[in-house]
Amino acid sequence: MRHRARGRPGRSRGGGAALSHCDGADSVVVTTATPGNLAVLLDAFHAALRLGARPRRLADAQRAVENELARRSWPVMVVRDAHLLRTEALQYVYGLWSLFQDRERRMPVVLVGPERIRSVLRRPSLASLESCIFIWHRLTPSP
């Protein structure tokens, strides 16, 4: 996942519409890249959160991401190109979301991708993630 830090992250491309409803939120915008595995996702989180180089051990990288998100008052996670993520990476996104469900302000997660993201989320191993989707929003180009 790579991060472009210009202005308010996430407002210009993919996820901006959802973030417009999250005033006061601390948005964390990550863009996935191929091969879309957990290591690539964690690289993107480390860049977006400005944590520096990702530790070699994935468990250490995950802990650093979780600690940084927990430090923020109201994190909102936007994952661009989520359709490129492999199952293990999407399961981690679900795990992050579930970690924050006991907080006063839950952490919204916005998955951004083309229509085929629906078929990706229908994988049997992602049933828990798919069941947590409250809103599907399809953006169409303006005339």
N, C-alpha and C positions, 0 to 999 in steps of 0.2 A: 504494500500500500504506500503510496507516495502522498505527500501532502504539499499543497501549494498555499503558502502563507501570504495572502494579499488581502488587505482590508479585513472584513469579518469573514473568517473561514466558513465555507459552505453556502454563502449567500448568492454567489454568482452562478453556480452550476450544480445540477443534481442535488436535491435536498433543500434548496433555498426556500421553496414553498412551505415545506414542513417546518423549517426553522423559523419562519415568520410567525408561527404560533407559540414560540418558545422564548419570548422576551425575557431577558435576565438569565438565560441559560448559558452555560459555558460549553459551546459546541466543539466537538472533536471530530474533524472531518478526515476520513482516510479514504484513499483510492486504492483499490486492489489492482494487482498486476498478475500476469501469468507467472508461474503455474498455479497461483491461488491457494497454495498450501498454508499451513499454520505459520511456518517460519516467515513467509512473505507477508502475511497479515500482521504478524508481530513487528516486522521491520517497519511497516507503515504506521502502526500505532506508536512505535518509538519515535519516528520522525514527527508525527502529528503532535505528540505530547512533549516533544523536545527533550527526550530522555537520553539522547546521545546514542552511541552504538548499542545495538542489541546484544545482551549477553549470549554466549554460546549455548548455554543450557536453556531450552525452551521454558522449563519451569521457572527459572530465574527471570526470564523475559516476561512471562505471564504475570508473575508476582509484581514486577515493577509497574506494569500497565495497570493492574488492579489497585495498587497502592496510590498511584497518581490519580486515577479516576475517583477513588474514595476521598482523596484530599480536597477535591473540588466540591463546591456547594451544590451545584445542580448540573452535572454533566449530561450532555445530549450527544449520542454517538450517531454519526452519519457515515454509512459505508457505501461509497460509490462503486459502481461496477460489481455489485455483490453477486451477480450471476456468474462471475469468473471464479468465485471461491469454491474450493473443494469442501466436501462434507465436514472434515475435521475442523476447518476454519470457521464454517458456519456454526458448528456445534460450540466453538469457543465464543462466538458472538452471543449465542443463546446463553451460555454460562455467565458471561459478563452481565447480560441483562438480568438474569435471575439473581445474581449477587446483590443487586441494588433494589430488589423488590420490597425489602423491609424498611427502606429509608422513607422519611417523611415525603421527600420529593423523589419519586421513582425516576430511573434513568430511561428516557425514551431512546429507542433505536430506530433509525430510519435506514432502510435498505433501498438503494437506488440501482435500477438496472432496467433493461428492456423487458418487454412482455414475457420473454422466456424465463425470467426469474421465478415465475409461478411454477413452472415445471421443475426447476431446480429445487424449490422448497417442498415439492411433493415427494421427494425421496423419502422412503419409509424411515430412514434413520434421522430425518429432520422433522418428524411429526410433532415433536414438542415445540420446535421453533415455529412451525407453520400455525400451530394452534394458538400462539400468542399474538398473531397479527390481528390488530383491531381495525385497521383502515387500509384498504387498497386504494391508491390514487393513481390514475393514469393521466399523465400530462400530454397534451397535444400541442403541436406547433401553432403559434398564432398566425393568422393570415397576413 
